[in-house]
Amino acid sequence: MPGTEPLDLQSIVDDIHHELAPRLGEGKVADYIPQLARVDPTRFGMAVVTVDGSVYRAGDAEIPFSIQSISKVFTLTLALGKHGENIWKRVGREPSGSAFNSIVQLEQEHGIPRNPFINAGAIAITDLVLAGHTPREAIGEIVRFVRYLADDEDILIDHEVARSEAATGYRNFALANFMRSFGKLDHPVEHVLGVYFHQCALAMSCVQLAKAGLFLAASGSNPLTQHSVVSRQRARRINALMLTCGHYDGSGDFAYRVGLPGKSGVGGGILVAAPGKASVAVWSPGLNHNGNSLLGSLALEMLASRTGWSVFGG
């Protein structure tokens, strides 16, 4: 348990990078999306942005990567802003205990996805974000929102990744058509998935991602920009969902090992919030059997241990 002395976060981040260096390349890249299969598996980046605005980084922390399902945190935040608590009529708040793209569970639960972070749930959320917009407008709104959160106009969508996902996303088309058959999508499947594939193809570096997630560590406001993003209560609730559902059916293990709200993506990134302390992003493309970054998860476990930041105590 760290004492009262201030943490040397740069040394902690550097040490984690150094200790994991011999293991770079472990895990399996997400080869079912052709563009992601081309990513160098030995990449590793880590960035910590504290609520006082300090930035600590190691490795490939400035190199953009495909954030994939981490984008679901940002679209959930947008949907809550547009529709409030009404979104919970369309999607649940419980851990799934099934694969992130399970069709069986969706059928059993009559087209209402278990939570907003599995694929079906995120598609339902994207449908809500699309309300009143063309797909192009909705994509623009998502990009503008993420740029606003990170205070960075350089954040872009990787259109090669978006095309790659659209060409191979048969399971997502099945999930969306399934929900449409239950009357749970308001917009045409092609429109919803067009937006969904583009949001998942957002390319961000660890530093950009940590800055974009800082509002979750700082009670709903970004202390770097003084922007108020969501209420304190809403930030707390988004964090709760990230803790219980943010890592697919590995969420319980991540809570056990790391003890911080987080959201992973199959691009190898993970965003976590240490409430009142910092926002952290890691990137290592090799995934474990649950589809979460193998070394990224380990790096965050080491960080939580050395800082005492776990929400369950040091």
N, C-alpha and C positions, 0 to 999 in steps of 0.2 A: 504494500500500500504506500503510494507516494506520500511524503510528508508535506509540510507547508511551504517548502522551498519551491520556487517557480520551476516548471518543467522546461528542460532544454529540448524543445520539440524538434529542432533541426537535427540534433544528434540522434534522437530516437528514430526519426524517419530515415536518416542515413544508415543507422545500424540495421534497421529492418531490411533495407535494400541490400546492404552488404551480406547479411546472413542468408537472404533468399537467393542471392546471385548464382550459387552453384546449382540451383534447382530450376532456373529459368528454362521455359520450354515444356515443363511438366503439364499434364492435362491434355485435353483434346479440343482443338478449335472447332467452332460450329460450322462444320463442312456442308450442312444441308442448305446453307445460303451461300451460293458460289462466291460472292465477293468477300465474305468473311473467311472462307477457306484459304484465301490468298494472304491473309495477315501473318506477319512474322510472329511465330509463337513465343519467341524469346523476349518480346517487348515487356517492359514493366515500368509503370509510372505510379507515383503516389503524391498527393497534395493534401495538405491540411491548411484550412483557412479558419483562424480563430475569430471569435465574435468581436475582438478588438481590432480586427483587420489585418493581422499579421499572416503572411503566407509562407509555408514551409513546403519544400518539394524535393523529390528525389527521382532519379532515373528519367524515364520518358514522359515526364509530367506535363510537357508543353506540346506533345504530339496529339492531334485530334484522332479520335477513334469513333466507331459506330456505337452510340449509347444504347441502341435497341430498347429493351424493356424499362430502362431507367426513365425513359421519356414518359412512362405511364404515371409517374409521380407528378409531372408537370401538367399533363392533360387532366388528371384527377383534380388538381388544384384549380385549373381553368373551369372545369365542369361544375365544381362546387361554387365558384364565383358566379357562374351563369344561372345555375338552377338550385343552389342551396341543398338542403337536406332531401329534396325531392328525388335526388339521384338514387337514393337507397330503395326506391320502388323498382329500380331496374337492375340493381346489382347488390349482392350481399356483402357482408363484412367478416366472413368466417374463413379461416384457413381451408385450403382445398384438400390437402392430403393426397392429391392426384397430380399427374403430370400437368404442366402448364398449358398443354393444348388438348386436354382430355375432352372427348365428345361424349363419352358414356355418362359422366357426371352431369353434363348439360342436359342430356335427355331426361335423366332421372329427376332433375330439378326444373323441368318444364321451361327451359330456355332462359332461366334467370341465373347468370353466372355467380359462382360462390363469392368472389371478391374482385376488386377492380384491377388487380395485378396479374391475374392469369390472363391468357390471351383473349378468351371470350369476354371477360369482364372489361378488359381494356378496349375491346371493340365496341362494347355497349357504351362506354364512356366517350369514345370518339364519336359515336352516333349523337350523343348529347352535345358535344362541342360543335358538331356540324349544324346544329339547329340555327336556321336563319341565314346560313352561308352557302355559297358554292364550295365544292371541295378546295378549289384554289384559294379562296378567301380563308377557309378554316386552316389550311396549311400555313398561310401567311400569318394568321393570328397566333398559331403555336410558335412559329419561329420568332415573332416579335416578342412574345411573352418570355421565352427562354433568354433572348438577348437582354430584355429588361431585367430579368432576375440576375443574370451574370454581369450586367452592365458592360456588355461586349457585343459590338455590332458585327464582329467577324465570324460569329457562329453561323454555320451553313448546313444545309441538307446535302448529303452525299447521294446524288441522283443515280449513280451507278448501283449503289446498295439498294436504293428504293426499287429500281428496275429489276434487280436480281431477286428481291423478295416477291415482287408482283408476279414474276415469271415462275416462281417455285412455291408460292404460298397456298397450295391446294388445301392444306388442313385448315388454314384460316378462312378460306372461302367456304369450306364445309361448316365451320363453326358459325360464321355469319349467316349463311343460308338457313342453318338450323334455327338460329334465333329469330330470323325473319319469318320462318314458318310458324313460330309460336306468337308472332305479332310483337316481338320485343325489340325490333329495329324500326325506326321511323323513316329511314332513308334507304335508297337503293344500295344493295350490297357493294356494288362496284365503287360507289361514291365513298362509302364508309371505309372500305379497305384501301382505297387510294390515299385517303388521309392517314390511315393507320400505318401503312407502309412508309409513308414519307416521315411521319413523326419518329418512327423507329430508326430511320436513316439519318437522324441528326448526328453530326460529327462534332465532338467536343473533346478538349483536352481535360486532363485531371484537374488542372487549375481552374478552367472555365466551369467545369461541372461542380467542383467544391464551392465556388462562388455562387452558382445558381441555386445550390441547395442550402445556402447559409440561412435563409429565412426560417428553415425548419429547426435550426439550432438556436435561433434568436427570437423565439416567441412570436414568429410571424412577420418580422420586419428584417430588412437587410441593413445591418449596421454600417456597411461600407457606403451605401448610397442614401441611407435614411428612407428608402422606399418601404411603405407599409404594404405587405403582400396579402396576408390573411390575418384574421383575428388570432389572439393567443390560443383560444379554445380550438379553432380549426387546425392550427399548426400541431397542437397536441394530438388531435384525432388522426391527422395524416401520419404523424409519427407512430401512433399506435398500430395503424394498419400496416405500416412498413415493418414494424417489429414482428407482427404476427403472420404477415402474408407476403413479405417482400422478396422471399427467396424460394418461391414455389414450394415443393414438398421438402425442401431443406430448411424451411424457415425456423422450425423448432431447434434444429441443430445450430443454426447461426445465432439464435438468441442465447442458446446455452453456452456457446464458445465465445461470442463477441459481446452480446448484451447491449447492442445499440440498434436503433431503428435503421434499416437499410433497404436498398433496392438494387438488385443485380440486373444485368443484361447479358445476353449470349454473345455480345461483342467482347466480353471479358471485363467489363467495368462493374464497379460497385460504388454506390453513393451511400454514405451513412451520415447521420446527424448525432452529435453528442450534445444533447440539449444543455444550453447555457455555456457550452465550451467551444465547439468547433464543428465545421462541416468537413468531411473527409471524402476524397475520391481516390480509388485505386484502379489500375488497369493491368491485367495480365490475361492474354487471350485464351490460354488453356483452361478448359472447363472441367469440373468434377462431374460425377454421374447425375447430379441434379440440375446441371446446366448453369452452375454458378462458378465464377472464377476460382480455380483451385488455390493459386498462390495469393490472389487478392483476398480471399477469405482468411488465409493464414496470416497475411500481413495485418489485417484488421484485428485478428485475435491477439497478435503480438502488441499492436498499438494499444488496444483496450487494457491489456494486462499491465503495460508499462506506464500508462497514464492514470489508471484507476477510473476511467470515464464510463465504464459500464453503468447502465441505468439501474442495475441491481446492486450497486455498491462496489467498492474497490476490491 
